[in-house]
């Protein structure tokens, strides 16, 4: 037995390094609300401590963990606190963090039932619960992937397979060369990740039939072209800027009559269905062919937790198929059938824990609270003289000053303050401030504090 092997066995047995990691993690949890939301310049300078050559010999484990904590923890972005409003990242429900710690120790490969029976079972349960929450057709299957980008890729691959199969073309056998031309129908406000996905699947931007969007980023129904069985229609639940929702009910009816495939990118917005107050926004989503949604955004699971759902199991499995003499399928659910990955983290475990802990009532409360905090912010900023550029229907608030220079100055002031963090965007040709409220930790007091920072920034811009 080598010296290194003995050392690692001793570390497993003593548990000292795990106690140290736990102590540092608890220190971080206790202090995260008091941190600058984005690291200060002083802390960022400490990152130089990682610029070092890899040493020849092994070093004590406690030194590795200490270095990461002392120089890494201060340089994290405080997503798990209540005043990060930049990208739609969510927080982390405590039980999901605890379960992640446990399942990380399990270190399960989630591709097959034979590599992790517990993961296969948990995925089957989550699939059932998700179909119940979203009211999707009973034949719908779910794949658990890293995020909505990968969920979109999986769903659109299934769409490509199914549409071509119905046109008499087997893409798995024949490839794309010579395949019937598919029509991609999308409006101007589809998310950048969907455009990226289309490119990865062989559909360039010039192959898209663009449909105009209205002033909230919703597809203009009256401008939708005539659909047929060559069409892949891309819709959106939760515009990245405005939070708006397409007219799923009417568009899906037209698409289904024509034999088109409808995919809904619902990274954060699809969860509105679970809110009694907001479910009207998602009317008709069950009529689509596939959906993409995140757990780590609105539901506040840890990263990474994306979900692809498809009402055509065979299409998803055939599009993402894996073959190999060594792959042993079982009579139970084999997760790799519904994702591009074979070696994959058993990420559905945290999703299961979050849904199990919250229940339907808790999910309703959390989703609805994001909307309530967004409306609180909207009201406070209007009263402070800011312009609200969108209809606040969910968790997104678009804010502007009196001109682009003032808006940019407000962004810079707030980002440098450390009080909260939010990002800039453009909307209808204007510079705007994009505020995304998506953490369970965000309180009324956090919003009041944020409004005060906005007021200070405005005063500074006008002085």
C-alpha positions as CSV (number, residue, x, y, z in Angstrom):
1,X,0.0,0.0,0.0
2,X,1.5,3.4,-1.1
3,X,2.0,6.2,1.3
4,X,-0.6,8.3,-0.6
5,X,-3.1,5.5,-0.4
6,X,-2.6,5.2,3.3
7,X,-3.0,8.9,3.7
8,X,-6.3,9.0,1.9
9,X,-7.6,6.0,3.8
10,X,-6.7,7.8,7.0
11,X,-8.5,10.9,5.9
12,X,-11.7,8.9,5.2
13,X,-11.5,7.3,8.6
14,X,-10.7,10.4,10.7
15,X,-13.3,12.6,9.1
16,X,-11.2,15.7,10.1
17,X,-11.1,17.2,6.6
18,X,-14.9,16.8,6.3
19,X,-15.3,18.5,9.7
20,X,-13.1,21.3,8.4
21,X,-15.1,21.7,5.2
22,X,-18.3,21.7,7.2
23,X,-17.0,24.4,9.6
24,X,-16.0,26.6,6.6
25,X,-19.4,26.0,4.9
26,X,-21.2,27.0,8.1
27,X,-19.1,30.1,8.5
28,X,-20.0,31.0,4.9
29,X,-23.7,30.4,5.5
30,X,-23.7,32.6,8.6
31,X,-22.0,35.4,6.9
32,X,-23.4,35.4,3.3
33,X,-26.2,38.0,4.0
34,X,-23.6,40.5,5.3
35,X,-21.2,40.0,2.3
36,X,-20.9,42.3,-0.6
37,X,-23.2,40.8,-3.2
38,X,-20.3,40.9,-5.7
39,X,-16.7,40.6,-4.4
40,X,-14.9,43.9,-3.6
41,X,-11.8,44.9,-5.4
42,X,-9.7,44.0,-2.3
43,X,-11.1,40.5,-2.3
44,X,-10.7,40.0,-6.1
45,X,-7.0,40.8,-5.7
46,X,-6.7,37.8,-3.4
47,X,-7.4,35.5,-6.3
48,X,-3.8,35.8,-7.2
49,X,-3.2,33.2,-4.5
50,X,-4.4,30.6,-7.0
51,X,-1.8,31.5,-9.6
52,X,0.8,28.9,-8.7
53,X,2.5,26.0,-10.4
54,X,1.3,22.5,-9.5
55,X,3.7,21.1,-6.9
56,X,5.4,17.8,-7.3
57,X,4.2,16.1,-4.0
58,X,0.9,15.7,-2.3
59,X,0.0,18.2,0.4
60,X,-2.2,17.9,3.5
61,X,-5.9,18.0,2.6
62,X,-6.6,20.7,5.2
63,X,-4.3,23.1,3.3
64,X,-6.3,22.5,0.1
65,X,-9.6,23.2,1.9
66,X,-8.3,26.2,3.8
67,X,-6.9,27.8,0.7
68,X,-10.2,27.5,-1.1
69,X,-12.2,28.9,1.8
70,X,-9.8,31.8,2.7
71,X,-9.4,33.1,-0.8
72,X,-12.4,31.5,-2.6
73,X,-15.3,32.2,-0.3
74,X,-14.8,36.0,-0.3
75,X,-14.8,35.9,-4.1
76,X,-18.1,34.2,-4.6
77,X,-21.2,36.0,-5.7
78,X,-23.8,35.9,-3.0
79,X,-26.5,34.1,-5.0
80,X,-27.8,32.3,-1.9
81,X,-28.5,35.6,-0.1
82,X,-31.5,37.9,-0.8
83,X,-30.1,40.7,-2.9
84,X,-28.7,39.2,-6.0
85,X,-30.9,40.3,-8.9
86,X,-28.6,39.8,-11.9
87,X,-29.2,36.7,-13.9
88,X,-32.1,34.4,-13.1
89,X,-30.1,32.1,-10.9
90,X,-32.3,31.3,-7.9
91,X,-31.1,30.6,-4.4
92,X,-30.8,27.2,-2.7
93,X,-33.5,25.7,-0.4
94,X,-31.7,24.4,2.7
95,X,-32.9,20.8,2.5
96,X,-31.6,20.7,-1.1
97,X,-28.1,21.7,0.0
98,X,-28.2,19.0,2.8
99,X,-29.3,16.4,0.4
100,X,-26.6,17.4,-2.1
101,X,-24.0,17.0,0.5
102,X,-25.2,13.4,1.2
103,X,-25.6,12.5,-2.4
104,X,-22.2,13.9,-3.3
105,X,-20.8,11.4,-0.8
106,X,-22.7,8.7,-2.6
107,X,-21.1,9.9,-5.9
108,X,-23.6,8.1,-8.1
109,X,-23.3,7.8,-11.8
110,X,-26.8,8.4,-12.9
111,X,-26.8,7.0,-16.5
112,X,-28.2,3.5,-15.9
113,X,-30.3,1.7,-13.3
114,X,-27.4,-0.6,-12.8
115,X,-25.1,2.3,-11.9
116,X,-27.5,3.8,-9.5
117,X,-30.9,2.2,-8.6
118,X,-31.7,5.1,-6.2
119,X,-31.1,7.7,-8.9
120,X,-33.3,5.8,-11.4
121,X,-36.1,5.6,-8.9
122,X,-35.8,9.2,-7.9
123,X,-35.9,10.3,-11.5
124,X,-39.1,8.2,-12.0
125,X,-40.7,9.8,-9.0
126,X,-39.7,13.3,-10.1
127,X,-41.1,12.7,-13.6
128,X,-44.4,11.7,-12.1
129,X,-44.5,14.7,-9.8
130,X,-43.6,17.1,-12.6
131,X,-46.3,15.8,-14.9
132,X,-48.8,16.3,-12.0
133,X,-47.7,19.9,-11.3
134,X,-47.6,20.9,-15.0
135,X,-50.6,18.8,-15.9
136,X,-48.8,17.2,-18.8
137,X,-50.0,14.2,-20.8
138,X,-49.5,10.9,-19.0
139,X,-47.1,9.6,-21.7
140,X,-44.7,12.5,-21.1
141,X,-41.1,11.6,-20.1
142,X,-38.5,13.7,-18.4
143,X,-34.7,13.8,-18.7
144,X,-32.6,15.4,-16.0
145,X,-29.8,17.5,-17.5
146,X,-27.4,20.3,-16.5
147,X,-29.7,23.3,-17.4
148,X,-32.2,24.6,-19.9
149,X,-29.6,25.0,-22.6
150,X,-29.1,21.2,-22.6
151,X,-32.8,20.6,-22.1
152,X,-33.5,22.8,-25.2
153,X,-30.9,20.8,-27.1
154,X,-32.5,17.5,-26.1
155,X,-36.0,18.6,-27.0
156,X,-35.1,20.1,-30.3
157,X,-33.2,17.0,-31.2
158,X,-36.3,15.0,-30.5
159,X,-38.4,17.4,-32.6
160,X,-35.9,17.1,-35.5
161,X,-36.0,13.3,-35.3
162,X,-39.8,13.1,-35.1
163,X,-40.6,15.6,-37.8
164,X,-38.2,14.0,-40.2
165,X,-39.4,10.5,-39.4
166,X,-43.0,11.5,-40.2
167,X,-41.7,12.8,-43.5
168,X,-40.1,9.4,-44.3
169,X,-36.5,10.3,-43.3
170,X,-34.6,8.5,-40.6
171,X,-31.9,10.9,-39.4
172,X,-30.1,8.3,-37.3
173,X,-29.5,6.2,-40.4
174,X,-29.2,8.9,-43.1
175,X,-28.0,12.0,-41.4
176,X,-29.0,15.5,-42.4
177,X,-27.6,15.5,-46.0
178,X,-30.6,15.2,-48.3
179,X,-33.1,15.4,-45.5
180,X,-36.5,17.2,-46.1
181,X,-36.2,20.9,-45.2
182,X,-37.8,21.7,-41.8
183,X,-39.2,25.1,-41.0
184,X,-38.1,26.8,-37.8
185,X,-40.8,29.3,-36.6
186,X,-39.6,31.6,-33.9
187,X,-40.2,35.2,-32.7
188,X,-37.7,37.9,-32.3
189,X,-37.4,37.5,-28.5
190,X,-36.4,33.8,-28.3
191,X,-33.6,33.3,-25.8
192,X,-29.9,33.2,-26.9
193,X,-29.6,29.7,-25.7
194,X,-32.2,28.5,-28.2
195,X,-30.4,30.2,-31.1
196,X,-27.2,28.4,-29.9
197,X,-29.1,25.1,-29.7
198,X,-30.5,25.5,-33.2
199,X,-27.0,26.2,-34.5
200,X,-25.6,23.1,-32.8
201,X,-28.3,21.0,-34.5
202,X,-27.5,22.3,-37.9
203,X,-30.1,25.0,-38.2
204,X,-28.5,28.4,-38.9
205,X,-30.1,31.7,-38.1
206,X,-30.9,32.2,-41.7
207,X,-33.1,29.1,-41.7
208,X,-35.4,30.7,-39.1
209,X,-38.7,32.2,-40.1
210,X,-38.9,35.2,-37.8
211,X,-42.2,36.3,-36.4
212,X,-42.5,39.8,-34.9
213,X,-42.8,40.3,-31.1
214,X,-45.0,42.8,-29.4
215,X,-43.7,45.4,-26.9
216,X,-43.6,42.9,-24.1
217,X,-41.6,40.3,-26.1
218,X,-44.6,38.0,-26.9
219,X,-45.1,36.4,-30.3
220,X,-47.7,38.4,-32.4
221,X,-50.3,35.7,-33.1
222,X,-51.6,37.6,-36.1
223,X,-48.2,37.5,-37.8
224,X,-47.8,33.7,-37.4
225,X,-47.3,32.2,-40.8
226,X,-49.3,29.2,-42.1
227,X,-48.1,26.1,-40.4
228,X,-47.6,22.6,-41.7
229,X,-46.0,19.2,-40.8
230,X,-42.5,20.6,-41.5
231,X,-42.7,23.2,-38.7
232,X,-40.9,23.4,-35.4
233,X,-42.5,26.3,-33.5
234,X,-40.5,27.8,-30.6
235,X,-42.4,29.6,-27.8
236,X,-41.3,31.1,-24.5
237,X,-42.6,31.0,-20.9
238,X,-40.9,33.9,-19.2
239,X,-39.1,36.4,-21.5
240,X,-35.6,37.0,-20.2
241,X,-36.1,40.8,-20.0
242,X,-39.8,41.3,-19.4
243,X,-40.9,38.0,-18.0
244,X,-43.8,37.8,-20.5
245,X,-45.5,34.6,-21.7
246,X,-46.5,33.7,-25.2
247,X,-50.1,32.8,-26.1
248,X,-49.6,29.0,-25.8
249,X,-53.3,28.1,-26.0
250,X,-54.0,29.6,-29.4
251,X,-50.6,28.9,-31.0
252,X,-50.6,25.2,-29.9
253,X,-54.1,24.7,-31.3
254,X,-53.0,26.0,-34.7
255,X,-49.8,24.0,-34.6
256,X,-51.4,20.7,-33.5
257,X,-54.0,21.1,-36.3
258,X,-51.2,21.4,-38.8
259,X,-49.0,18.6,-37.4
260,X,-46.3,20.9,-36.2
261,X,-44.1,20.4,-33.2
262,X,-44.2,23.1,-30.5
263,X,-41.4,23.5,-28.0
264,X,-41.7,25.8,-25.0
265,X,-38.5,27.3,-23.5
266,X,-39.7,27.8,-19.9
267,X,-36.4,28.0,-18.0
268,X,-37.9,30.0,-15.1
269,X,-41.4,30.9,-16.3
270,X,-42.9,27.4,-16.6
271,X,-43.1,27.2,-12.8
272,X,-45.8,29.9,-12.9
273,X,-48.3,27.0,-13.4
274,X,-47.7,26.1,-9.8
275,X,-48.9,29.4,-8.5
276,X,-52.7,29.8,-8.1
277,X,-52.3,33.6,-8.7
278,X,-50.2,33.2,-11.8
279,X,-51.2,30.0,-13.5
280,X,-53.3,31.9,-16.0
281,X,-50.0,32.9,-17.7
282,X,-49.3,29.3,-18.7
283,X,-52.7,28.4,-20.1
284,X,-52.3,25.8,-22.8
285,X,-48.8,24.7,-22.1
286,X,-49.9,21.1,-21.9
287,X,-50.8,21.2,-25.6
288,X,-47.1,21.5,-26.6
289,X,-44.8,18.7,-27.7
290,X,-41.8,19.4,-25.5
291,X,-40.7,21.7,-22.7
292,X,-37.5,22.9,-21.1
293,X,-37.3,24.1,-17.5
294,X,-34.8,24.6,-14.7
295,X,-35.0,23.5,-11.1
296,X,-32.1,25.8,-10.1
297,X,-33.9,29.0,-11.1
298,X,-37.5,29.4,-9.8
299,X,-37.5,26.2,-7.7
300,X,-34.3,27.1,-5.9
301,X,-32.5,23.8,-6.2
302,X,-28.7,23.9,-6.2
303,X,-26.9,24.0,-9.6
304,X,-27.1,22.1,-11.9
305,X,-30.8,21.1,-12.4
306,X,-32.3,21.3,-15.9
307,X,-35.2,19.2,-17.1
308,X,-36.3,18.3,-20.6
309,X,-39.9,17.0,-20.9
310,X,-41.3,15.4,-24.0
311,X,-44.7,13.9,-24.8
312,X,-43.1,11.5,-27.4
313,X,-40.8,9.1,-25.4
314,X,-39.6,7.3,-28.5
315,X,-38.6,10.5,-30.2
316,X,-36.5,11.7,-27.2
317,X,-34.9,8.3,-26.7
318,X,-34.1,7.8,-30.4
319,X,-32.7,11.3,-30.8
320,X,-30.4,10.8,-27.7
321,X,-29.7,7.1,-28.1
322,X,-26.5,5.5,-26.9
323,X,-25.3,2.1,-28.1
324,X,-22.4,-0.1,-27.0
325,X,-21.9,-3.7,-26.3
326,X,-21.0,-2.9,-22.7
327,X,-24.2,-0.9,-22.0
328,X,-26.6,-3.1,-20.0
329,X,-30.2,-1.9,-19.9
330,X,-32.6,-3.0,-17.2
331,X,-36.3,-3.6,-16.9
332,X,-36.4,-0.4,-14.8
333,X,-36.0,3.2,-15.9
334,X,-32.6,3.8,-17.5
335,X,-32.0,7.6,-17.3
336,X,-29.6,7.8,-20.2
337,X,-32.5,7.1,-22.6
338,X,-33.7,10.7,-22.0
339,X,-30.5,12.7,-21.8
340,X,-27.4,13.1,-24.0
341,X,-25.2,11.9,-21.2
342,X,-24.2,8.5,-19.9
343,X,-21.8,9.6,-17.2
344,X,-24.0,12.1,-15.4
345,X,-24.4,13.4,-11.9
346,X,-27.5,12.1,-10.1
347,X,-28.9,15.7,-10.0
348,X,-32.6,14.7,-9.7
349,X,-32.0,13.8,-6.0
350,X,-31.9,17.5,-5.1
351,X,-34.9,18.2,-7.2
352,X,-36.8,15.4,-5.4
353,X,-35.8,16.8,-2.0
354,X,-36.9,20.3,-2.9
355,X,-40.3,19.2,-4.2
356,X,-40.8,16.7,-1.3
357,X,-40.0,19.4,1.3
358,X,-42.1,22.2,-0.2
359,X,-45.1,20.3,-1.4
360,X,-47.6,21.9,-3.8
361,X,-48.5,24.6,-1.3
362,X,-44.9,25.5,-0.6
363,X,-44.1,25.7,-4.3
364,X,-47.1,27.9,-4.8
365,X,-46.0,30.2,-2.0
366,X,-42.4,30.5,-3.2
367,X,-43.3,31.2,-6.9
368,X,-46.0,33.7,-5.9
369,X,-43.7,35.5,-3.5
370,X,-41.3,36.3,-6.3
371,X,-44.1,38.1,-8.1
372,X,-45.1,39.9,-5.0
373,X,-41.5,41.1,-4.4
374,X,-41.3,42.2,-8.0
375,X,-44.5,44.3,-7.7
376,X,-43.2,45.8,-4.5
377,X,-40.0,46.9,-6.3
378,X,-42.1,48.2,-9.2
379,X,-44.2,50.4,-7.0
380,X,-41.2,51.7,-5.0
381,X,-39.2,52.6,-8.1
382,X,-42.1,54.3,-9.8
383,X,-42.6,56.4,-6.7
384,X,-38.9,57.2,-6.8
385,X,-39.2,58.6,-10.3
386,X,-37.8,55.7,-12.3
387,X,-39.4,54.4,-15.5
388,X,-40.7,50.8,-15.5
389,X,-40.4,49.5,-19.0
390,X,-42.4,46.3,-18.8
391,X,-45.7,44.9,-17.5
392,X,-44.6,43.2,-14.3
393,X,-46.4,39.8,-14.7
394,X,-43.9,37.6,-12.9
395,X,-40.5,38.1,-11.5
396,X,-38.8,40.5,-14.0
397,X,-38.6,44.3,-13.6
398,X,-37.1,46.5,-16.4
399,X,-36.1,49.9,-15.0
400,X,-34.7,53.0,-16.8
401,X,-33.7,56.5,-15.8
402,X,-34.5,59.6,-17.7
403,X,-31.9,58.8,-20.4
404,X,-29.3,56.1,-21.3
405,X,-26.4,57.9,-19.5
406,X,-28.4,58.1,-16.3
407,X,-29.4,54.5,-16.5
408,X,-25.8,53.4,-17.0
409,X,-24.7,55.5,-14.1
410,X,-27.3,53.9,-11.9
411,X,-26.1,50.5,-12.9
412,X,-22.5,51.4,-12.1
413,X,-23.3,53.0,-8.8
414,X,-25.4,50.0,-7.6
415,X,-22.9,47.4,-8.7
416,X,-20.1,49.2,-7.0
417,X,-22.1,49.7,-3.8
418,X,-22.1,46.0,-2.9
419,X,-25.6,46.4,-1.5
420,X,-27.2,44.4,-4.3
421,X,-26.2,43.3,-7.8
422,X,-28.2,43.7,-11.0
423,X,-27.3,43.9,-14.6
424,X,-27.9,46.0,-17.7
425,X,-29.7,45.1,-20.9
426,X,-31.3,46.8,-23.9
427,X,-35.0,47.0,-24.6
428,X,-36.6,48.6,-27.6
429,X,-33.4,50.5,-28.3
430,X,-32.9,51.8,-24.8
431,X,-30.5,50.9,-22.0
432,X,-32.4,49.4,-19.1
433,X,-31.7,47.8,-15.8
434,X,-32.8,44.2,-15.6
435,X,-33.9,43.1,-12.1
436,X,-34.6,39.3,-11.6
437,X,-36.2,38.3,-8.4
438,X,-35.8,34.5,-7.9
439,X,-34.4,33.7,-4.4
440,X,-36.4,32.4,-1.6
441,X,-34.2,34.5,0.7
442,X,-35.4,37.8,-0.8
443,X,-37.5,39.6,1.8
444,X,-39.6,42.8,1.9
445,X,-36.7,44.4,3.7
446,X,-34.3,43.4,1.0
447,X,-36.5,45.1,-1.6
448,X,-36.8,48.2,0.6
449,X,-33.0,48.3,0.9
450,X,-32.7,47.9,-2.8
451,X,-35.1,50.8,-3.5
452,X,-33.0,53.0,-1.2
453,X,-29.9,52.2,-3.2
454,X,-31.8,53.1,-6.4
455,X,-32.8,56.5,-4.8
456,X,-29.2,57.2,-3.7
457,X,-27.9,56.4,-7.2
458,X,-30.5,58.7,-8.8
459,X,-29.6,61.5,-6.4
460,X,-25.9,61.1,-7.3
461,X,-26.6,61.1,-11.0
462,X,-28.6,64.4,-10.7
463,X,-26.1,66.1,-8.4
